[in-house]
Amino acid sequence: METKKSIEALQFFVTHLAEGAIVHKQQGMIFKSQGFSKLGQKYIDHFNEEMGWVEKFTERILDLGAAVKFEGMKSRDLICDPIEYVKADCAIQQPGVEMLMTCMEGVKDDPTTYDILKDYLKDEEEDLYWSQEQVELIEKIGTQNWLVLQL
C-alpha cells in the first residue's frame, strides 16, 4: 500500500472540501436572509454533511500516522442570486465527481481509504443529481415558480 498517495488524496479533500463547505454555509445564510428558507437550509445542511466528510478524511489521515495540515483557503466570491449560484455549483460538481473517480484509482491499493472515498463519491453524485435536477426544474417551470418553491 502506498500510504503517501492516500494521505495526499485525503489531505487534498480535507482542504478543498472544508473550503467548499464554508462557502455553502455562507450561501445558505445569504439565501435565508433573502427569504429563501428551504434553499438556505439545504446549503446549511450541506455544510454540516461536508464537514462530516472532512472529519472522516482527517481521522483516516491520523490513522495512517500522518499529520493533518490546515492549508490556506482561497478567497471566493459569494453569489447573491440563488439561481446563478445553483448553476455555478452544478458546474463545479461535475468535474469534481470526475476528479474524485480518478483519485480513487490512485488509492485502490488502500482498501480503507478507497472505501471511504467510494462512499463520498456516492454522496457527491447525489448532490450533483440534485443540482442538475434544480437547473432542469428552473428551465421547465421558470425562475419565479422555482423561487417560490424555495421560500
Helices and strands as residue ranges (DSSP letters): H 3-33, H 37-63, H 82-106, H 111-141, H 143-149
